[in-house]
């Protein structure tokens, strides 16, 4: 058994903020708006554009 004092001390990890940028594409505006509203409520996610699909 090793004691805790024998274990190497690790420096605290630097926390990096990561932003995920999303493109929402759907042919229904209501669906795009719903996804945007849901994703905007999440930290670290940014909706960069919304686009209807070409049919």
Phi, psi and omega per residue, in radians:
X1 nan 2.432 3.093
X2 -1.853 2.554 3.094
X3 -1.497 2.797 -3.128
X4 -1.089 -0.535 -3.120
X5 -1.231 -0.355 3.135
X6 -1.425 -0.274 -3.129
X7 -1.387 2.498 3.124
X8 -1.165 2.517 3.109
X9 -1.519 2.247 3.129
X10 -1.722 2.438 3.076
X11 -1.222 2.556 3.119
X12 -1.059 2.430 -3.137
X13 -1.225 2.481 3.065
X14 -1.392 2.235 3.130
X15 -1.506 2.215 3.106
X16 -1.926 2.395 3.069
X17 -1.490 2.222 3.122
X18 -2.007 2.277 3.086
X19 -1.929 2.205 3.070
X20 -1.678 2.141 3.118
X21 -1.737 2.295 -3.043
X22 -2.092 2.582 2.984
X23 -1.986 2.208 3.111
X24 -1.831 2.167 3.127
X25 -2.255 2.065 3.078
X26 -2.756 2.670 -3.094
X27 -1.430 -0.119 3.141
X28 -1.930 2.132 -3.122
X29 -1.042 -0.666 -3.135
X30 -1.085 -0.701 3.105
X31 -1.153 -0.789 3.117
X32 -1.051 -0.755 3.141
X33 -1.134 -0.694 3.118
X34 -1.133 -0.785 3.085
X35 -1.082 -0.752 3.139
X36 -1.069 -0.780 -3.130
X37 -1.093 -0.743 -3.140
X38 -1.171 -0.784 -3.106
X39 -1.248 -0.602 3.106
X40 -1.103 -0.429 3.137
X41 -1.369 -0.180 -3.101
X42 -1.661 2.273 3.086
X43 -1.191 2.448 3.074
X44 1.515 0.068 3.108
X45 -2.127 2.280 3.134
X46 -2.196 2.198 3.074
X47 -1.510 1.952 -3.058
X48 -1.473 -0.620 -3.132
X49 -2.664 2.707 2.984
X50 -2.189 2.436 -3.058
X51 -2.548 2.372 3.006
X52 -1.313 2.608 3.079
X53 -1.368 2.479 3.046
X54 -1.404 2.255 -3.139
X55 -1.912 nan nan
